[in-house]
Structures are given as C-alpha cells and as structure tokens.
C-alpha cells in the first residue's frame, strides 16, 4: 500500500474521540469528499441490511454504478464489513446504556 495512505491510516488510529475524528476529517477532506464517503458508507450499511438497489437509489439519490461499486467492495473486501459490524455493535451497546 502507498506510504502516504499508511501514514494517514496511522493518523486516524491516533484519534481519541468522535470530535477529534470529525476535526481531522474536516481538515483532510473537502465537504464534497466527506459527503461522498459518508454516502458510500450509508450505501454499504443499507446493502448489509439487504435493502434493494432501488430502495438505496431512492433513499441516497446515488447512481446504480456507485451502489454497484460499493456492493462489489462489500462482497470482495473486508473493510466495509469489519467497520459495519463494529459500528452496529457499538450502536447496540450504546442503546443498552
């Protein structure tokens, strides 16, 4: 993997709070980039929840090409699945508090 990307990943691993993470994201990304990344993550969650492409298109206003790319990454990669499971686990634990 690219050395610069690895350094950025290391930077994110040093984040200690959601606020700190949001500050870093806002500094590193443009508003449009953040919107696109958060939209793709939402698509991944919706696919994980077994929503149809049509439902996802209607809810997110994303193209079928974007949904397809996320779907392929969700099926072939590990990143989305690991993080979605972590987020859902955290949300579930937070609800029990």
Buried (B, 14 or more C-beta within 10 A) or exposed (E): EEEEEEEEEEEEEEBEEEEEEEEBBEEEBEEEEBEBEEBBBBBBBBBBEEBEBEEBBEEBEBEEEBBEBBBEBBEEEEEBBEEBEEEEEEEEEEEEE
